[in-house]
Amino acid sequence: MIKVLYFASLKERLGRADETLQEVPPTIAALRELLVSRGGVWSEVFAEDRPVLAAVNQEMATAERALQPDDEVGFFPPVTGG
């Protein structure tokens, strides 16, 4: 089981802040594919060409990052500063 958190505009577009998944995908990329497969807004938000950042257990992570049971995965849009 993993906990998935959605932040900022992702939270707004998806209409939820978090969820728990019983199945643990092998990587961040596989998790994104799973979310895309839901269709609708999910396929738009997590499309391969969309810039979405990920963190695992509060550390920035790449698409290749392996996932383990009890991980916490956060997704958020890129942020710009000035």
N, CA, C and O atoms as a CHARMM CRD file, in Angstrom:
* protein
*
  328
    1    1 MET  N      0.84100  -1.17400   0.00000 PROA 1      0.00000
    2    1 MET  CA     0.00000   0.00000   0.00000 PROA 1      0.00000
    3    1 MET  C      0.88900   1.24200   0.00000 PROA 1      0.00000
    4    1 MET  O      1.90200   1.28800   0.69900 PROA 1      0.00000
    5    2 ILE  N      0.50600   2.24400  -0.78500 PROA 2      0.00000
    6    2 ILE  CA     1.20400   3.53100  -0.77900 PROA 2      0.00000
    7    2 ILE  C      0.17500   4.64800  -0.63400 PROA 2      0.00000
    8    2 ILE  O     -0.99000   4.49000  -0.99800 PROA 2      0.00000
    9    3 LYS  N      0.62100   5.76200  -0.10300 PROA 3      0.00000
   10    3 LYS  CA    -0.22100   6.95000  -0.00200 PROA 3      0.00000
   11    3 LYS  C      0.23300   7.91500  -1.08300 PROA 3      0.00000
   12    3 LYS  O      1.42800   8.16000  -1.24500 PROA 3      0.00000
   13    4 VAL  N     -0.73100   8.46500  -1.82600 PROA 4      0.00000
   14    4 VAL  CA    -0.43400   9.41200  -2.89100 PROA 4      0.00000
   15    4 VAL  C     -1.08000  10.74200  -2.53400 PROA 4      0.00000
   16    4 VAL  O     -2.27000  10.80600  -2.22900 PROA 4      0.00000
   17    5 LEU  N     -0.28000  11.80300  -2.57600 PROA 5      0.00000
   18    5 LEU  CA    -0.73800  13.15500  -2.25500 PROA 5      0.00000
   19    5 LEU  C     -0.71000  14.01500  -3.51100 PROA 5      0.00000
   20    5 LEU  O      0.20500  13.90800  -4.32600 PROA 5      0.00000
   21    6 TYR  N     -1.70800  14.85900  -3.65900 PROA 6      0.00000
   22    6 TYR  CA    -1.78900  15.77800  -4.80100 PROA 6      0.00000
   23    6 TYR  C     -1.79000  17.20600  -4.26500 PROA 6      0.00000
   24    6 TYR  O     -2.54900  17.53400  -3.35300 PROA 6      0.00000
   25    7 PHE  N     -0.93800  18.04900  -4.83400 PROA 7      0.00000
   26    7 PHE  CA    -0.77400  19.40900  -4.33300 PROA 7      0.00000
   27    7 PHE  C     -1.13300  20.46200  -5.38300 PROA 7      0.00000
   28    7 PHE  O     -1.10300  20.20700  -6.58700 PROA 7      0.00000
   29    8 ALA  N     -1.47300  21.64700  -4.88500 PROA 8      0.00000
   30    8 ALA  CA    -1.69500  22.85900  -5.68700 PROA 8      0.00000
   31    8 ALA  C     -2.73700  22.60600  -6.78200 PROA 8      0.00000
   32    8 ALA  O     -3.81300  22.07600  -6.50600 PROA 8      0.00000
   33    9 SER  N     -2.41800  22.98400  -8.01800 PROA 9      0.00000
   34    9 SER  CA    -3.39300  22.87100  -9.10800 PROA 9      0.00000
   35    9 SER  C     -3.77100  21.42300  -9.40100 PROA 9      0.00000
   36    9 SER  O     -4.86800  21.16900  -9.90000 PROA 9      0.00000
   37   10 LEU  N     -2.89400  20.47200  -9.10700 PROA 10     0.00000
   38   10 LEU  CA    -3.25400  19.06100  -9.31500 PROA 10     0.00000
   39   10 LEU  C     -4.40200  18.68100  -8.39300 PROA 10     0.00000
   40   10 LEU  O     -5.35300  18.02000  -8.81100 PROA 10     0.00000
   41   11 LYS  N     -4.30900  19.09400  -7.16100 PROA 11     0.00000
   42   11 LYS  CA    -5.37100  18.83700  -6.17200 PROA 11     0.00000
   43   11 LYS  C     -6.69300  19.43100  -6.65000 PROA 11     0.00000
   44   11 LYS  O     -7.74100  18.79300  -6.55500 PROA 11     0.00000
   45   12 GLU  N     -6.63200  20.64600  -7.16000 PROA 12     0.00000
   46   12 GLU  CA    -7.84300  21.32400  -7.63500 PROA 12     0.00000
   47   12 GLU  C     -8.44000  20.60600  -8.83500 PROA 12     0.00000
   48   12 GLU  O     -9.64900  20.37900  -8.88300 PROA 12     0.00000
   49   13 ARG  N     -7.60900  20.24900  -9.79800 PROA 13     0.00000
   50   13 ARG  CA    -8.11100  19.60100 -11.01500 PROA 13     0.00000
   51   13 ARG  C     -8.64100  18.20000 -10.74900 PROA 13     0.00000
   52   13 ARG  O     -9.62100  17.78300 -11.36600 PROA 13     0.00000
   53   14 LEU  N     -8.01100  17.47500  -9.84700 PROA 14     0.00000
   54   14 LEU  CA    -8.41800  16.09800  -9.57800 PROA 14     0.00000
   55   14 LEU  C     -9.53700  16.00000  -8.54400 PROA 14     0.00000
   56   14 LEU  O    -10.19600  14.96700  -8.42200 PROA 14     0.00000
   57   15 GLY  N     -9.74100  17.08800  -7.80100 PROA 15     0.00000
   58   15 GLY  CA   -10.81200  17.10000  -6.81300 PROA 15     0.00000
   59   15 GLY  C    -10.53100  16.27000  -5.57500 PROA 15     0.00000
   60   15 GLY  O    -11.45300  15.84800  -4.87700 PROA 15     0.00000
   61   16 ARG  N     -9.25000  16.03700  -5.30500 PROA 16     0.00000
   62   16 ARG  CA    -8.88000  15.30100  -4.09400 PROA 16     0.00000
   63   16 ARG  C     -7.46100  15.65800  -3.70400 PROA 16     0.00000
   64   16 ARG  O     -6.64400  16.02300  -4.54900 PROA 16     0.00000
   65   17 ALA  N     -7.17800  15.54800  -2.41700 PROA 17     0.00000
   66   17 ALA  CA    -5.85600  15.87400  -1.89800 PROA 17     0.00000
   67   17 ALA  C     -4.97200  14.64200  -1.75400 PROA 17     0.00000
   68   17 ALA  O     -3.74600  14.74000  -1.79600 PROA 17     0.00000
   69   18 ASP  N     -5.60700  13.47300  -1.58300 PROA 18     0.00000
   70   18 ASP  CA    -4.81100  12.26600  -1.37800 PROA 18     0.00000
   71   18 ASP  C     -5.65000  11.02300  -1.61600 PROA 18     0.00000
   72   18 ASP  O     -6.87000  11.09000  -1.76200 PROA 18     0.00000
   73   19 GLU  N     -4.97100   9.90000  -1.65100 PROA 19     0.00000
   74   19 GLU  CA    -5.62400   8.59900  -1.73600 PROA 19     0.00000
   75   19 GLU  C     -4.61400   7.53200  -1.34500 PROA 19     0.00000
   76   19 GLU  O     -3.40700   7.77100  -1.34100 PROA 19     0.00000
   77   20 THR  N     -5.12000   6.36600  -1.02000 PROA 20     0.00000
   78   20 THR  CA    -4.27400   5.23100  -0.69900 PROA 20     0.00000
   79   20 THR  C     -4.49100   4.16600  -1.75600 PROA 20     0.00000
   80   20 THR  O     -5.62600   3.79700  -2.05800 PROA 20     0.00000
   81   21 LEU  N     -3.39500   3.67300  -2.31600 PROA 21     0.00000
   82   21 LEU  CA    -3.46900   2.60800  -3.30900 PROA 21     0.00000
   83   21 LEU  C     -2.98500   1.30600  -2.68800 PROA 21     0.00000
   84   21 LEU  O     -1.92300   1.25900  -2.06700 PROA 21     0.00000
   85   22 GLN  N     -3.76000   0.27000  -2.85700 PROA 22     0.00000
   86   22 GLN  CA    -3.38700  -1.03500  -2.31100 PROA 22     0.00000
   87   22 GLN  C     -2.23000  -1.65100  -3.09500 PROA 22     0.00000
   88   22 GLN  O     -1.32700  -2.25900  -2.52000 PROA 22     0.00000
   89   23 GLU  N     -2.27300  -1.48100  -4.41900 PROA 23     0.00000
   90   23 GLU  CA    -1.22600  -2.02500  -5.28000 PROA 23     0.00000
   91   23 GLU  C     -0.06500  -1.03500  -5.34400 PROA 23     0.00000
   92   23 GLU  O     -0.28300   0.16800  -5.48400 PROA 23     0.00000
   93   24 VAL  N      1.15400  -1.53000  -5.24400 PROA 24     0.00000
   94   24 VAL  CA     2.34200  -0.67500  -5.29200 PROA 24     0.00000
   95   24 VAL  C      2.98100  -0.81300  -6.66600 PROA 24     0.00000
   96   24 VAL  O      3.59500  -1.84000  -6.95600 PROA 24     0.00000
   97   25 PRO  N      2.84800   0.21300  -7.52700 PROA 25     0.00000
   98   25 PRO  CA     3.51900   0.16600  -8.82300 PROA 25     0.00000
   99   25 PRO  C      5.04000   0.12600  -8.61300 PROA 25     0.00000
  100   25 PRO  O      5.53200   0.60600  -7.59200 PROA 25     0.00000
  101   26 PRO  N      5.78300  -0.44200  -9.57000 PROA 26     0.00000
  102   26 PRO  CA     7.22400  -0.58000  -9.36600 PROA 26     0.00000
  103   26 PRO  C      8.00000   0.74000  -9.35700 PROA 26     0.00000
  104   26 PRO  O      9.02700   0.84500  -8.68700 PROA 26     0.00000
  105   27 THR  N      7.52000   1.74500 -10.09100 PROA 27     0.00000
  106   27 THR  CA     8.24000   3.02100 -10.20800 PROA 27     0.00000
  107   27 THR  C      7.25500   4.18700 -10.24500 PROA 27     0.00000
  108   27 THR  O      6.04400   3.99900 -10.36600 PROA 27     0.00000
  109   28 ILE  N      7.80500   5.39400 -10.13900 PROA 28     0.00000
  110   28 ILE  CA     6.98900   6.61300 -10.31000 PROA 28     0.00000
  111   28 ILE  C      6.36400   6.61500 -11.69900 PROA 28     0.00000
  112   28 ILE  O      5.18600   6.94400 -11.84600 PROA 28     0.00000
  113   29 ALA  N      7.14100   6.25100 -12.72200 PROA 29     0.00000
  114   29 ALA  CA     6.61700   6.22700 -14.09900 PROA 29     0.00000
  115   29 ALA  C      5.43000   5.27700 -14.20300 PROA 29     0.00000
  116   29 ALA  O      4.43100   5.60800 -14.84200 PROA 29     0.00000
  117   30 ALA  N      5.52300   4.11200 -13.58800 PROA 30     0.00000
  118   30 ALA  CA     4.42400   3.14900 -13.61900 PROA 30     0.00000
  119   30 ALA  C      3.20900   3.68200 -12.86600 PROA 30     0.00000
  120   30 ALA  O      2.07300   3.42900 -13.26800 PROA 30     0.00000
  121   31 LEU  N      3.43300   4.40800 -11.79100 PROA 31     0.00000
  122   31 LEU  CA     2.33200   5.02600 -11.05600 PROA 31     0.00000
  123   31 LEU  C      1.63700   6.05700 -11.92800 PROA 31     0.00000
  124   31 LEU  O      0.40800   6.11500 -11.96300 PROA 31     0.00000
  125   32 ARG  N      2.40800   6.86700 -12.62800 PROA 32     0.00000
  126   32 ARG  CA     1.79300   7.85200 -13.53700 PROA 32     0.00000
  127   32 ARG  C      0.98100   7.16000 -14.61900 PROA 32     0.00000
  128   32 ARG  O     -0.11100   7.61700 -14.95800 PROA 32     0.00000
  129   33 GLU  N      1.49700   6.06200 -15.16800 PROA 33     0.00000
  130   33 GLU  CA     0.75800   5.31000 -16.18900 PROA 33     0.00000
  131   33 GLU  C     -0.56000   4.79100 -15.62800 PROA 33     0.00000
  132   33 GLU  O     -1.58900   4.82700 -16.30300 PROA 33     0.00000
  133   34 LEU  N     -0.52300   4.31300 -14.39900 PROA 34     0.00000
  134   34 LEU  CA    -1.73600   3.83300 -13.73800 PROA 34     0.00000
  135   34 LEU  C     -2.75600   4.96600 -13.60900 PROA 34     0.00000
  136   34 LEU  O     -3.94100   4.77200 -13.87800 PROA 34     0.00000
  137   35 LEU  N     -2.29700   6.13600 -13.20300 PROA 35     0.00000
  138   35 LEU  CA    -3.19800   7.28100 -13.05200 PROA 35     0.00000
  139   35 LEU  C     -3.75100   7.73000 -14.39900 PROA 35     0.00000
  140   35 LEU  O     -4.93000   8.07200 -14.49800 PROA 35     0.00000
  141   36 VAL  N     -2.92300   7.73400 -15.42900 PROA 36     0.00000
  142   36 VAL  CA    -3.37500   8.09400 -16.78200 PROA 36     0.00000
  143   36 VAL  C     -4.46500   7.13400 -17.25200 PROA 36     0.00000
  144   36 VAL  O     -5.41500   7.54800 -17.91600 PROA 36     0.00000
  145   37 SER  N     -4.33100   5.86300 -16.91200 PROA 37     0.00000
  146   37 SER  CA    -5.29000   4.84800 -17.37400 PROA 37     0.00000
  147   37 SER  C     -6.69900   5.07500 -16.82000 PROA 37     0.00000
  148   37 SER  O     -7.65100   4.46000 -17.30100 PROA 37     0.00000
  149   38 ARG  N     -6.84700   5.93500 -15.83200 PROA 38     0.00000
  150   38 ARG  CA    -8.17500   6.25900 -15.30500 PROA 38     0.00000
  151   38 ARG  C     -8.98600   7.07900 -16.29300 PROA 38     0.00000
  152   38 ARG  O    -10.21100   7.14400 -16.19600 PROA 38     0.00000
  153   39 GLY  N     -8.29900   7.70700 -17.24700 PROA 39     0.00000
  154   39 GLY  CA    -8.98800   8.50100 -18.26100 PROA 39     0.00000
  155   39 GLY  C     -9.39100   9.87400 -17.75100 PROA 39     0.00000
  156   39 GLY  O     -9.03400  10.26500 -16.64000 PROA 39     0.00000
  157   40 GLY  N    -10.13300  10.59400 -18.56600 PROA 40     0.00000
  158   40 GLY  CA   -10.63000  11.91300 -18.21100 PROA 40     0.00000
  159   40 GLY  C     -9.53800  12.86700 -17.77600 PROA 40     0.00000
  160   40 GLY  O     -8.46600  12.91600 -18.37900 PROA 40     0.00000
  161   41 VAL  N     -9.81400  13.62400 -16.72800 PROA 41     0.00000
  162   41 VAL  CA    -8.86800  14.62400 -16.23400 PROA 41     0.00000
  163   41 VAL  C     -7.56000  13.97000 -15.78500 PROA 41     0.00000
  164   41 VAL  O     -6.50100  14.59100 -15.87200 PROA 41     0.00000
  165   42 TRP  N     -7.62200  12.71800 -15.30400 PROA 42     0.00000
  166   42 TRP  CA    -6.41000  12.00800 -14.88200 PROA 42     0.00000
  167   42 TRP  C     -5.42900  11.87400 -16.04800 PROA 42     0.00000
  168   42 TRP  O     -4.22700  12.08300 -15.88700 PROA 42     0.00000
  169   43 SER  N     -5.95800  11.52300 -17.22100 PROA 43     0.00000
  170   43 SER  CA    -5.07400  11.35300 -18.38400 PROA 43     0.00000
  171   43 SER  C     -4.50800  12.69500 -18.84500 PROA 43     0.00000
  172   43 SER  O     -3.42500  12.73800 -19.42900 PROA 43     0.00000
  173   44 GLU  N     -5.21600  13.77400 -18.59300 PROA 44     0.00000
  174   44 GLU  CA    -4.70500  15.10000 -18.93800 PROA 44     0.00000
  175   44 GLU  C     -3.61700  15.53100 -17.95500 PROA 44     0.00000
  176   44 GLU  O     -2.54400  15.96600 -18.37200 PROA 44     0.00000
  177   45 VAL  N     -3.88300  15.41500 -16.66900 PROA 45     0.00000
  178   45 VAL  CA    -2.96800  15.87400 -15.62900 PROA 45     0.00000
  179   45 VAL  C     -1.64700  15.10100 -15.65200 PROA 45     0.00000
  180   45 VAL  O     -0.57800  15.68600 -15.47500 PROA 45     0.00000
  181   46 PHE  N     -1.72500  13.78400 -15.87000 PROA 46     0.00000
  182   46 PHE  CA    -0.52500  12.95200 -15.79000 PROA 46     0.00000
  183   46 PHE  C     -0.00500  12.49700 -17.14900 PROA 46     0.00000
  184   46 PHE  O      0.79300  11.56200 -17.22700 PROA 46     0.00000
  185   47 ALA  N     -0.45200  13.15100 -18.22100 PROA 47     0.00000
  186   47 ALA  CA     0.05200  12.81500 -19.55900 PROA 47     0.00000
  187   47 ALA  C      1.57700  12.91200 -19.58600 PROA 47     0.00000
  188   47 ALA  O      2.17100  13.71800 -18.87000 PROA 47     0.00000
  189   48 GLU  N      2.19000  12.09500 -20.40800 PROA 48     0.00000
  190   48 GLU  CA     3.65000  12.00900 -20.46200 PROA 48     0.00000
  191   48 GLU  C      4.30600  13.36300 -20.73400 PROA 48     0.00000
  192   48 GLU  O      5.39700  13.63400 -20.23300 PROA 48     0.00000
  193   49 ASP  N      3.65100  14.20700 -21.51800 PROA 49     0.00000
  194   49 ASP  CA     4.25500  15.49900 -21.87400 PROA 49     0.00000
  195   49 ASP  C      3.95600  16.60600 -20.86300 PROA 49     0.00000
  196   49 ASP  O      4.37900  17.74700 -21.05400 PROA 49     0.00000
  197   50 ARG  N      3.22800  16.28000 -19.78600 PROA 50     0.00000
  198   50 ARG  CA     2.91200  17.28400 -18.76300 PROA 50     0.00000
  199   50 ARG  C      3.99900  17.32700 -17.70000 PROA 50     0.00000
  200   50 ARG  O      4.40800  16.28400 -17.18900 PROA 50     0.00000
  201   51 PRO  N      4.46800  18.51700 -17.36600 PROA 51     0.00000
  202   51 PRO  CA     5.49200  18.62300 -16.31300 PROA 51     0.00000
  203   51 PRO  C      4.87400  18.46600 -14.92800 PROA 51     0.00000
  204   51 PRO  O      4.22700  19.38000 -14.41800 PROA 51     0.00000
  205   52 VAL  N      5.07700  17.31500 -14.33700 PROA 52     0.00000
  206   52 VAL  CA     4.59900  17.04600 -12.99000 PROA 52     0.00000
  207   52 VAL  C      5.79300  16.54800 -12.18200 PROA 52     0.00000
  208   52 VAL  O      6.47700  15.60800 -12.58900 PROA 52     0.00000
  209   53 LEU  N      6.03500  17.16700 -11.06000 PROA 53     0.00000
  210   53 LEU  CA     7.14700  16.76400 -10.19400 PROA 53     0.00000
  211   53 LEU  C      6.65900  15.73800  -9.18600 PROA 53     0.00000
  212   53 LEU  O      5.48200  15.70800  -8.82400 PROA 53     0.00000
  213   54 ALA  N      7.58700  14.89800  -8.73900 PROA 54     0.00000
  214   54 ALA  CA     7.23200  13.87100  -7.76300 PROA 54     0.00000
  215   54 ALA  C      8.24000  13.86100  -6.62600 PROA 54     0.00000
  216   54 ALA  O      9.41800  14.16500  -6.81200 PROA 54     0.00000
  217   55 ALA  N      7.75900  13.51000  -5.46000 PROA 55     0.00000
  218   55 ALA  CA     8.61200  13.30600  -4.29400 PROA 55     0.00000
  219   55 ALA  C      8.19000  12.00000  -3.63700 PROA 55     0.00000
  220   55 ALA  O      7.00200  11.68300  -3.56700 PROA 55     0.00000
  221   56 VAL  N      9.16400  11.25400  -3.16200 PROA 56     0.00000
  222   56 VAL  CA     8.89000  10.02500  -2.42300 PROA 56     0.00000
  223   56 VAL  C      9.43800  10.21500  -1.01900 PROA 56     0.00000
  224   56 VAL  O     10.62200  10.48800  -0.82300 PROA 56     0.00000
  225   57 ASN  N      8.55600  10.06500  -0.06100 PROA 57     0.00000
  226   57 ASN  CA     8.91600  10.27500   1.34400 PROA 57     0.00000
  227   57 ASN  C      9.60900  11.62500   1.54900 PROA 57     0.00000
  228   57 ASN  O     10.59500  11.74300   2.27600 PROA 57     0.00000
  229   58 GLN  N      9.05100  12.63500   0.87800 PROA 58     0.00000
  230   58 GLN  CA     9.46300  14.03300   0.97500 PROA 58     0.00000
  231   58 GLN  C     10.84100  14.32500   0.37600 PROA 58     0.00000
  232   58 GLN  O     11.47900  15.31500   0.73500 PROA 58     0.00000
  233   59 GLU  N     11.29400  13.46500  -0.53400 PROA 59     0.00000
  234   59 GLU  CA    12.53600  13.72100  -1.27200 PROA 59     0.00000
  235   59 GLU  C     12.22000  13.69400  -2.75900 PROA 59     0.00000
  236   59 GLU  O     11.53700  12.78800  -3.23700 PROA 59     0.00000
  237   60 MET  N     12.71700  14.68700  -3.48800 PROA 60     0.00000
  238   60 MET  CA    12.47600  14.74400  -4.92500 PROA 60     0.00000
  239   60 MET  C     12.86700  13.41500  -5.57000 PROA 60     0.00000
  240   60 MET  O     13.85100  12.78600  -5.18100 PROA 60     0.00000
  241   61 ALA  N     12.07700  13.00000  -6.56600 PROA 61     0.00000
  242   61 ALA  CA    12.29900  11.70100  -7.18900 PROA 61     0.00000
  243   61 ALA  C     12.12300  11.78700  -8.69700 PROA 61     0.00000
  244   61 ALA  O     11.32600  12.58000  -9.19800 PROA 61     0.00000
  245   62 THR  N     12.87400  10.96300  -9.41100 PROA 62     0.00000
  246   62 THR  CA    12.74900  10.86400 -10.86800 PROA 62     0.00000
  247   62 THR  C     11.72400   9.78600 -11.21500 PROA 62     0.00000
  248   62 THR  O     11.27000   9.03700 -10.35000 PROA 62     0.00000
  249   63 ALA  N     11.37300   9.72600 -12.48600 PROA 63     0.00000
  250   63 ALA  CA    10.39800   8.74000 -12.95500 PROA 63     0.00000
  251   63 ALA  C     10.86300   7.31200 -12.71400 PROA 63     0.00000
  252   63 ALA  O     10.03800   6.41000 -12.56400 PROA 63     0.00000
  253   64 GLU  N     12.16300   7.09600 -12.67700 PROA 64     0.00000
  254   64 GLU  CA    12.71500   5.75200 -12.51500 PROA 64     0.00000
  255   64 GLU  C     12.76800   5.30700 -11.05300 PROA 64     0.00000
  256   64 GLU  O     13.10500   4.15600 -10.77500 PROA 64     0.00000
  257   65 ARG  N     12.44800   6.17800 -10.13700 PROA 65     0.00000
  258   65 ARG  CA    12.54200   5.86000  -8.70100 PROA 65     0.00000
  259   65 ARG  C     11.64700   4.68800  -8.35400 PROA 65     0.00000
  260   65 ARG  O     10.45000   4.71500  -8.63900 PROA 65     0.00000
  261   66 ALA  N     12.20900   3.66500  -7.74600 PROA 66     0.00000
  262   66 ALA  CA    11.44600   2.49200  -7.31900 PROA 66     0.00000
  263   66 ALA  C     10.57000   2.84300  -6.12600 PROA 66     0.00000
  264   66 ALA  O     10.94300   3.65100  -5.27500 PROA 66     0.00000
  265   67 LEU  N      9.40000   2.22100  -6.08100 PROA 67     0.00000
  266   67 LEU  CA     8.47500   2.41800  -4.96700 PROA 67     0.00000
  267   67 LEU  C      8.41700   1.16800  -4.10500 PROA 67     0.00000
  268   67 LEU  O      8.55200   0.04700  -4.59600 PROA 67     0.00000
  269   68 GLN  N      8.21300   1.38300  -2.81500 PROA 68     0.00000
  270   68 GLN  CA     8.13700   0.30500  -1.83800 PROA 68     0.00000
  271   68 GLN  C      6.83000   0.43800  -1.05500 PROA 68     0.00000
  272   68 GLN  O      6.26900   1.53000  -0.97000 PROA 68     0.00000
  273   69 PRO  N      6.34500  -0.66300  -0.48500 PROA 69     0.00000
  274   69 PRO  CA     5.15600  -0.55900   0.37400 PROA 69     0.00000
  275   69 PRO  C      5.38300   0.49100   1.47200 PROA 69     0.00000
  276   69 PRO  O      6.48300   0.62600   2.00700 PROA 69     0.00000
  277   70 ASP  N      4.33600   1.21300   1.78400 PROA 70     0.00000
  278   70 ASP  CA     4.31900   2.26300   2.80300 PROA 70     0.00000
  279   70 ASP  C      5.00500   3.55700   2.38200 PROA 70     0.00000
  280   70 ASP  O      5.14500   4.46600   3.20000 PROA 70     0.00000
  281   71 ASP  N      5.44100   3.66600   1.11700 PROA 71     0.00000
  282   71 ASP  CA     5.97500   4.94800   0.63000 PROA 71     0.00000
  283   71 ASP  C      4.85600   5.97800   0.56500 PROA 71     0.00000
  284   71 ASP  O      3.68200   5.63600   0.42000 PROA 71     0.00000
  285   72 GLU  N      5.24000   7.23600   0.67500 PROA 72     0.00000
  286   72 GLU  CA     4.33400   8.35800   0.46900 PROA 72     0.00000
  287   72 GLU  C      4.83300   9.08900  -0.76700 PROA 72     0.00000
  288   72 GLU  O      5.97700   9.54200  -0.80900 PROA 72     0.00000
  289   73 VAL  N      3.97000   9.20200  -1.77700 PROA 73     0.00000
  290   73 VAL  CA     4.33700   9.83700  -3.03800 PROA 73     0.00000
  291   73 VAL  C      3.54500  11.12500  -3.17700 PROA 73     0.00000
  292   73 VAL  O      2.31700  11.11700  -3.08900 PROA 73     0.00000
  293   74 GLY  N      4.23800  12.22100  -3.39200 PROA 74     0.00000
  294   74 GLY  CA     3.58500  13.50500  -3.61200 PROA 74     0.00000
  295   74 GLY  C      3.79100  13.95600  -5.04000 PROA 74     0.00000
  296   74 GLY  O      4.90000  13.87000  -5.56600 PROA 74     0.00000
  297   75 PHE  N      2.73400  14.43500  -5.67300 PROA 75     0.00000
  298   75 PHE  CA     2.80300  14.98800  -7.02300 PROA 75     0.00000
  299   75 PHE  C      2.44100  16.46700  -6.94800 PROA 75     0.00000
  300   75 PHE  O      1.49500  16.85100  -6.25900 PROA 75     0.00000
  301   76 PHE  N      3.19100  17.28200  -7.65400 PROA 76     0.00000
  302   76 PHE  CA     2.90400  18.71000  -7.66500 PROA 76     0.00000
  303   76 PHE  C      3.41000  19.33900  -8.95900 PROA 76     0.00000
  304   76 PHE  O      4.33300  18.82100  -9.58800 PROA 76     0.00000
  305   77 PRO  N      2.80200  20.46100  -9.35400 PROA 77     0.00000
  306   77 PRO  CA     3.24500  21.13200 -10.57900 PROA 77     0.00000
  307   77 PRO  C      4.57200  21.84500 -10.34000 PROA 77     0.00000
  308   77 PRO  O      4.91100  22.17900  -9.20500 PROA 77     0.00000
  309   78 PRO  N      5.31800  22.07500 -11.41800 PROA 78     0.00000
  310   78 PRO  CA     6.55300  22.85200 -11.25800 PROA 78     0.00000
  311   78 PRO  C      6.22200  24.25300 -10.74100 PROA 78     0.00000
  312   78 PRO  O      5.15800  24.79600 -11.03500 PROA 78     0.00000
  313   79 VAL  N      7.11700  24.81300  -9.99000 PROA 79     0.00000
  314   79 VAL  CA     6.90500  26.13200  -9.41000 PROA 79     0.00000
  315   79 VAL  C      7.99600  27.06500  -9.93400 PROA 79     0.00000
  316   79 VAL  O      9.15300  26.67600 -10.08900 PROA 79     0.00000
  317   80 THR  N      7.59800  28.29000 -10.19700 PROA 80     0.00000
  318   80 THR  CA     8.60300  29.27300 -10.60500 PROA 80     0.00000
  319   80 THR  C      8.71400  30.32600  -9.51400 PROA 80     0.00000
  320   80 THR  O      7.73900  30.62700  -8.82500 PROA 80     0.00000
  321   81 GLY  N      9.86700  30.86200  -9.36900 PROA 81     0.00000
  322   81 GLY  CA    10.06900  31.89800  -8.35800 PROA 81     0.00000
  323   81 GLY  C     10.61200  33.16100  -8.98800 PROA 81     0.00000
  324   81 GLY  O     11.00200  33.16600 -10.15600 PROA 81     0.00000
  325   82 GLY  N     10.63800  34.19400  -8.24000 PROA 82     0.00000
  326   82 GLY  CA    11.10800  35.43800  -8.80900 PROA 82     0.00000
  327   82 GLY  C     11.90300  36.23400  -7.84300 PROA 82     0.00000
  328   82 GLY  O     12.37400  37.32100  -8.17800 PROA 82     0.00000
